[in-house]
Amino acid sequence: MARGVICSSGSICRNLVRHRGLVSRHFQHYCHYKGFDADITLGLFKVLMRGNAALWLDFQPQASLADMAALKAAFDPRYKDPGYHNV
């Protein structure tokens, strides 16, 4: 589990999640590179949500809020730009 500062630069953190809250490859790669476990990745994702994405997150069932894969599966279809090919 990674310790210390999760993200030292606010601008880097904000850019890890794409416009409209998309769970981007950059965010996923960043978390993997930093060695974040699933709990830290999930927590960071929740903290980075803004605007309508944050409101959407507030109304999700507890089961999906506890699992990054489930949350991503619910989140991406709603916010993913059809022209953006995210893996």
OpenMM code with the backbone's topology and positions (N, CA, C; nanometers):
from openmm import Vec3, app, unit

residues = "MET ALA ARG GLY VAL ILE CYS SER SER GLY SER ILE CYS ARG ASN LEU VAL ARG HIS ARG GLY LEU VAL SER ARG HIS PHE GLN HIS TYR CYS HIS TYR LYS GLY PHE ASP ALA ASP ILE THR LEU GLY LEU PHE LYS VAL LEU MET ARG GLY ASN ALA ALA LEU TRP LEU ASP PHE GLN PRO GLN ALA SER LEU ALA ASP MET ALA ALA LEU LYS ALA ALA PHE ASP PRO ARG TYR LYS ASP PRO GLY TYR HIS ASN VAL".split()
positions = [
    Vec3(0.0837, -0.1178, 0.0000),
    Vec3(0.0000, 0.0000, 0.0000),
    Vec3(0.0882, 0.1241, 0.0000),
    Vec3(0.0572, 0.2187, -0.0843),
    Vec3(0.1348, 0.3409, -0.0939),
    Vec3(0.1090, 0.4283, 0.0282),
    Vec3(0.2105, 0.4984, 0.0696),
    Vec3(0.1994, 0.5879, 0.1841),
    Vec3(0.2387, 0.7286, 0.1409),
    Vec3(0.2056, 0.8261, 0.2226),
    Vec3(0.2481, 0.9619, 0.1959),
    Vec3(0.1490, 1.0381, 0.1099),
    Vec3(0.2016, 1.1361, 0.0399),
    Vec3(0.1178, 1.2234, -0.0417),
    Vec3(0.0651, 1.1462, -0.1614),
    Vec3(-0.0651, 1.1476, -0.1785),
    Vec3(-0.1260, 1.0781, -0.2912),
    Vec3(-0.0981, 1.1539, -0.4198),
    Vec3(-0.1151, 1.2822, -0.4189),
    Vec3(-0.0984, 1.3621, -0.5394),
    Vec3(-0.0422, 1.4971, -0.4963),
    Vec3(0.0811, 1.5250, -0.5315),
    Vec3(0.1454, 1.6458, -0.4826),
    Vec3(0.1016, 1.7714, -0.5563),
    Vec3(0.0439, 1.7571, -0.6738),
    Vec3(0.0015, 1.8733, -0.7506),
    Vec3(-0.1464, 1.8628, -0.7831),
    Vec3(-0.2217, 1.9627, -0.7413),
    Vec3(-0.3652, 1.9626, -0.7687),
    Vec3(-0.3966, 1.9542, -0.9160),
    Vec3(-0.3153, 2.0222, -0.9993),
    Vec3(-0.3433, 2.0203, -1.1430),
    Vec3(-0.3218, 1.8817, -1.2012),
    Vec3(-0.2218, 1.8094, -1.1528),
    Vec3(-0.1995, 1.6730, -1.1999),
    Vec3(-0.3194, 1.5865, -1.1619),
    Vec3(-0.3645, 1.5979, -1.0391),
    Vec3(-0.4788, 1.5188, -0.9938),
    Vec3(-0.6028, 1.5477, -1.0759),
    Vec3(-0.6306, 1.6744, -1.0996),
    Vec3(-0.7506, 1.7100, -1.1748),
    Vec3(-0.7435, 1.6580, -1.3178),
    Vec3(-0.6261, 1.6516, -1.3758),
    Vec3(-0.6123, 1.6047, -1.5131),
    Vec3(-0.6161, 1.4535, -1.5255),
    Vec3(-0.6093, 1.3822, -1.4150),
    Vec3(-0.6108, 1.2366, -1.4201),
    Vec3(-0.7489, 1.1818, -1.4528),
    Vec3(-0.8513, 1.2567, -1.4215),
    Vec3(-0.9872, 1.2162, -1.4547),
    Vec3(-1.0334, 1.3101, -1.5650),
    Vec3(-1.0698, 1.2537, -1.6783),
    Vec3(-1.1022, 1.3348, -1.7956),
    Vec3(-1.2287, 1.4172, -1.7757),
    Vec3(-1.2474, 1.5121, -1.8656),
    Vec3(-1.3643, 1.5995, -1.8668),
    Vec3(-1.4924, 1.5187, -1.8448),
    Vec3(-1.5820, 1.5733, -1.7640),
    Vec3(-1.7105, 1.5120, -1.7295),
    Vec3(-1.6943, 1.3880, -1.6430),
    Vec3(-1.5770, 1.3662, -1.5841),
    Vec3(-1.5619, 1.2596, -1.4862),
    Vec3(-1.5209, 1.1248, -1.5392),
    Vec3(-1.4871, 1.1145, -1.6653),
    Vec3(-1.4490, 0.9858, -1.7230),
    Vec3(-1.3348, 0.9216, -1.6449),
    Vec3(-1.3505, 0.7946, -1.6129),
    Vec3(-1.2432, 0.7206, -1.5473),
    Vec3(-1.1405, 0.6911, -1.6562),
    Vec3(-1.0394, 0.7747, -1.6642),
    Vec3(-0.9457, 0.7670, -1.7754),
    Vec3(-0.8348, 0.6652, -1.7547),
    Vec3(-0.7755, 0.6287, -1.8662),
    Vec3(-0.6580, 0.5419, -1.8606),
    Vec3(-0.5478, 0.6092, -1.7823),
    Vec3(-0.5362, 0.7428, -1.7959),
    Vec3(-0.4318, 0.8156, -1.7236),
    Vec3(-0.4485, 0.7987, -1.5729),
    Vec3(-0.5712, 0.8080, -1.5257),
    Vec3(-0.5990, 0.7888, -1.3836),
    Vec3(-0.5625, 0.6466, -1.3412),
    Vec3(-0.6062, 0.5493, -1.4195),
    Vec3(-0.5776, 0.4098, -1.3870),
    Vec3(-0.4275, 0.3817, -1.3886),
    Vec3(-0.3580, 0.4343, -1.4876),
    Vec3(-0.2128, 0.4132, -1.4962),
    Vec3(-0.1403, 0.4842, -1.3822),
    Vec3(-0.1853, 0.6040, -1.3477),
    Vec3(-0.1251, 0.6782, -1.2376),
    Vec3(-0.1357, 0.5982, -1.1075),
    Vec3(-0.2550, 0.5474, -1.0804),
    Vec3(-0.2757, 0.4702, -0.9574),
    Vec3(-0.1905, 0.3441, -0.9563),
    Vec3(-0.1812, 0.2792, -1.0712),
    Vec3(-0.0969, 0.1592, -1.0806),
    Vec3(0.0498, 0.1956, -1.0603),
    Vec3(0.0966, 0.3021, -1.1257),
    Vec3(0.2357, 0.3476, -1.1147),
    Vec3(0.2716, 0.3815, -0.9702),
    Vec3(0.1792, 0.4477, -0.9002),
    Vec3(0.2039, 0.4858, -0.7611),
    Vec3(0.1895, 0.3681, -0.6648),
    Vec3(0.1382, 0.2556, -0.7146),
    Vec3(0.1239, 0.1384, -0.6295),
    Vec3(0.0039, 0.1458, -0.5360),
    Vec3(-0.0971, 0.2241, -0.5741),
    Vec3(-0.2150, 0.2375, -0.4899),
    Vec3(-0.2953, 0.1082, -0.4918),
    Vec3(-0.3411, 0.0667, -0.3753),
    Vec3(-0.4297, -0.0494, -0.3698),
    Vec3(-0.5704, -0.0050, -0.4103),
    Vec3(-0.6621, -0.0983, -0.4141),
    Vec3(-0.7983, -0.0700, -0.4605),
    Vec3(-0.8677, 0.0343, -0.3735),
    Vec3(-0.8453, 0.0309, -0.2436),
    Vec3(-0.9106, 0.1264, -0.1540),
    Vec3(-0.8626, 0.2689, -0.1781),
    Vec3(-0.7329, 0.2874, -0.1980),
    Vec3(-0.6793, 0.4214, -0.2233),
    Vec3(-0.7253, 0.4715, -0.3597),
    Vec3(-0.7239, 0.3851, -0.4600),
    Vec3(-0.7696, 0.4228, -0.5939),
    Vec3(-0.9155, 0.4677, -0.5889),
    Vec3(-0.9985, 0.3923, -0.5216),
    Vec3(-1.1401, 0.4253, -0.5090),
    Vec3(-1.1589, 0.5578, -0.4352),
    Vec3(-1.0858, 0.5763, -0.3275),
    Vec3(-1.0947, 0.7008, -0.2508),
    Vec3(-1.0514, 0.8217, -0.3317),
    Vec3(-0.9415, 0.8083, -0.4063),
    Vec3(-0.8925, 0.9182, -0.4889),
    Vec3(-0.9938, 0.9516, -0.5980),
    Vec3(-1.0510, 0.8495, -0.6588),
    Vec3(-1.1525, 0.8705, -0.7610),
    Vec3(-1.2683, 0.9534, -0.7056),
    Vec3(-1.3163, 0.9168, -0.5880),
    Vec3(-1.4290, 0.9872, -0.5271),
    Vec3(-1.3947, 1.1328, -0.4967),
    Vec3(-1.2740, 1.1575, -0.4506),
    Vec3(-1.2310, 1.2933, -0.4168),
    Vec3(-1.2197, 1.3818, -0.5408),
    Vec3(-1.1821, 1.3242, -0.6537),
    Vec3(-1.1605, 1.4023, -0.7755),
    Vec3(-1.2886, 1.4366, -0.8513),
    Vec3(-1.4000, 1.3766, -0.8162),
    Vec3(-1.5244, 1.4038, -0.8875),
    Vec3(-1.5725, 1.5459, -0.8592),
    Vec3(-1.6200, 1.6120, -0.9637),
    Vec3(-1.6687, 1.7493, -0.9539),
    Vec3(-1.8013, 1.7621, -1.0292),
    Vec3(-1.8751, 1.8666, -0.9986),
    Vec3(-1.9965, 1.9007, -1.0723),
    Vec3(-2.0995, 1.7895, -1.0724),
    Vec3(-2.1590, 1.7679, -1.1912),
    Vec3(-2.2631, 1.6668, -1.2039),
    Vec3(-2.2130, 1.5270, -1.1719),
    Vec3(-2.0864, 1.5005, -1.2006),
    Vec3(-2.0297, 1.3692, -1.1695),
    Vec3(-2.0300, 1.3453, -1.0188),
    Vec3(-1.9984, 1.4473, -0.9407),
    Vec3(-2.0002, 1.4342, -0.7947),
    Vec3(-2.1429, 1.4133, -0.7437),
    Vec3(-2.2378, 1.4841, -0.8035),
    Vec3(-2.3777, 1.4658, -0.7635),
    Vec3(-2.4253, 1.3247, -0.7973),
    Vec3(-2.3889, 1.2772, -0.9152),
    Vec3(-2.4247, 1.1413, -0.9556),
    Vec3(-2.3683, 1.0405, -0.8558),
    Vec3(-2.2445, 1.0622, -0.8163),
    Vec3(-2.1775, 0.9722, -0.7227),
    Vec3(-2.2507, 0.9658, -0.5887),
    Vec3(-2.3026, 1.0791, -0.5443),
    Vec3(-2.3738, 1.0842, -0.4157),
    Vec3(-2.4973, 0.9946, -0.4115),
    Vec3(-2.5544, 0.9638, -0.5271),
    Vec3(-2.6776, 0.8867, -0.5305),
    Vec3(-2.6588, 0.7416, -0.5730),
    Vec3(-2.5357, 0.6949, -0.5734),
    Vec3(-2.5102, 0.5564, -0.6118),
    Vec3(-2.5303, 0.4619, -0.4932),
    Vec3(-2.5722, 0.3378, -0.5220),
    Vec3(-2.5902, 0.2398, -0.4144),
    Vec3(-2.4580, 0.2094, -0.3439),
    Vec3(-2.4662, 0.1800, -0.2181),
    Vec3(-2.3467, 0.1512, -0.1393),
    Vec3(-2.2624, 0.0388, -0.2001),
    Vec3(-2.3281, -0.0595, -0.2595),
    Vec3(-2.2540, -0.1722, -0.3176),
    Vec3(-2.1590, -0.1265, -0.4276),
    Vec3(-2.2021, -0.0340, -0.5124),
    Vec3(-2.1145, 0.0108, -0.6204),
    Vec3(-2.0096, 0.1089, -0.5699),
    Vec3(-2.0359, 0.1768, -0.4599),
    Vec3(-1.9384, 0.2706, -0.4040),
    Vec3(-1.8215, 0.1996, -0.3366),
    Vec3(-1.8373, 0.0726, -0.3100),
    Vec3(-1.7327, -0.0030, -0.2411),
    Vec3(-1.6419, -0.0798, -0.3373),
    Vec3(-1.6711, -0.0745, -0.4666),
    Vec3(-1.5960, -0.1545, -0.5631),
    Vec3(-1.5651, -0.0694, -0.6862),
    Vec3(-1.4369, -0.0452, -0.7129),
    Vec3(-1.3969, 0.0410, -0.8234),
    Vec3(-1.4453, -0.0129, -0.9575),
    Vec3(-1.4391, -0.1427, -0.9789),
    Vec3(-1.4827, -0.2007, -1.1068),
    Vec3(-1.6324, -0.1774, -1.1275),
    Vec3(-1.7110, -0.1960, -1.0232),
    Vec3(-1.8558, -0.1743, -1.0327),
    Vec3(-1.8865, -0.0264, -1.0546),
    Vec3(-1.8128, 0.0595, -0.9861),
    Vec3(-1.8348, 0.2028, -1.0005),
    Vec3(-1.7979, 0.2495, -1.1409),
    Vec3(-1.6871, 0.2017, -1.1923),
    Vec3(-1.6446, 0.2359, -1.3283),
    Vec3(-1.7464, 0.1850, -1.4302),
    Vec3(-1.7977, 0.0641, -1.4093),
    Vec3(-1.8965, 0.0063, -1.5011),
    Vec3(-2.0256, 0.0889, -1.5031),
    Vec3(-2.0618, 0.1479, -1.3922),
    Vec3(-2.1814, 0.2317, -1.3862),
    Vec3(-2.1529, 0.3733, -1.4369),
    Vec3(-2.0335, 0.4204, -1.4138),
    Vec3(-1.9981, 0.5591, -1.4426),
    Vec3(-1.9669, 0.5845, -1.5902),
    Vec3(-1.8865, 0.4996, -1.6496),
    Vec3(-1.8416, 0.5236, -1.7874),
    Vec3(-1.9553, 0.5347, -1.8892),
    Vec3(-2.0555, 0.4474, -1.8882),
    Vec3(-2.1618, 0.4623, -1.9886),
    Vec3(-2.2355, 0.5961, -1.9786),
    Vec3(-2.2410, 0.6498, -1.8595),
    Vec3(-2.3120, 0.7764, -1.8402),
    Vec3(-2.2283, 0.8962, -1.8855),
    Vec3(-2.0971, 0.8914, -1.8641),
    Vec3(-2.0121, 1.0081, -1.8879),
    Vec3(-1.9129, 0.9920, -2.0014),
    Vec3(-1.8970, 0.8737, -2.0520),
    Vec3(-1.7971, 0.8496, -2.1559),
    Vec3(-1.8411, 0.9099, -2.2886),
    Vec3(-1.7523, 0.9828, -2.3504),
    Vec3(-1.7762, 1.0396, -2.4831),
    Vec3(-1.7682, 0.9262, -2.5840),
    Vec3(-1.8726, 0.9048, -2.6644),
    Vec3(-1.8731, 0.7936, -2.7591),
    Vec3(-1.7554, 0.7972, -2.8566),
    Vec3(-1.6996, 0.9147, -2.8806),
    Vec3(-1.5860, 0.9277, -2.9717),
    Vec3(-1.4522, 0.8999, -2.9061),
    Vec3(-1.4516, 0.8823, -2.7746),
    Vec3(-1.3271, 0.8592, -2.7020),
    Vec3(-1.3124, 0.7113, -2.6735),
    Vec3(-1.2061, 0.6524, -2.7213),
    Vec3(-1.1861, 0.5078, -2.7063),
    Vec3(-1.0987, 0.4808, -2.5849),
    Vec3(-1.1620, 0.4696, -2.4719),
    Vec3(-1.0920, 0.4421, -2.3466),
    Vec3(-1.0975, 0.2917, -2.3206),
    Vec3(-0.9879, 0.2361, -2.2778),
    Vec3(-0.9814, 0.0935, -2.2485),
    Vec3(-1.0055, 0.0718, -2.1021),
] * unit.nanometer
topology = app.Topology()
chain = topology.addChain("A")
for resn in residues:
    res = topology.addResidue(resn, chain)
    for name in ("N", "CA", "C"):
        topology.addAtom(name, app.Element.getBySymbol(name[0]), res)
